[in-house]
């Protein structure tokens, strides 16, 4: 059902130094990228571009994110044709009209998804305001980000993949990678649906910047906290504030910035 997330490509590498430089030919590790067209109840729905791994989770997560399904049981049958680039989903019921209205043979790229703030009705229907009561210490946040980096072998090999993890306070539960940051998060959403997980008091650790789209994906996952080693955008923080999500960025070198709902992060000596 899946392909390898890493491909090989011949490269000629030049380096320049005081001795005139060198030329080296070798096979380099490259992130794989594959288009897949969704056909839902026989109807062409959308085409995505993603890393061809964890495709079942990708399919369930994408359909849930788009408001097509709410639970894994809403899909009667799922078939993935990796060679032809098609994902066929037969729903237990009809394709929701709200989802149909949002799509006109959309192509969703690997870079930024649709990058919107409730531009589509599916966002309003699927982004949940967090009621999480989770509490974390700064040390736990730093530890989770360090664990994510330690489990990012494909990124280290290619430099071209985003990594996202669904976490408990002290451990990573699942790590998924993709060329598209939104895809990595959709894979986690599919993982949670297939496992019937209660995500309210879980955490997302993420390798990339906190964009508005990433915060929306976290809201669709239902988590209360999202951690990143990178910077946020102002729209992401506005959404985080409105949706009750704690956004933590610049987790590196023993420090971090908490931008929204800081009540969930307590210093070790606070007794909270």
Buried (B, 14 or more C-beta within 10 A) or exposed (E): EEBEBBBEEEEEEEEEEEEEEEEEEEEBBBBBBBBBBBBBBEEEBBBBBBBBBBBBBBBBBBBBBBBBBEEBEBBEEBEBEBEEBBBBBEBEEEBBEBBBEBBEEBEBBBEEBBBEBEEBBBBEBBBBEBEBEBBBBBEBBBBBBBBBBEBBEBBEBBEBBBBBBBBEBEEBBBBBBBBBBBBBBBBBBBBBBBEEBEBBBBBBBBBBBBBBBBBBBBBBBBBBBBBBBBEBBEBBBBBBBBBBBBBBBBBBEEEBEBBBBEEBBBEEEEEE
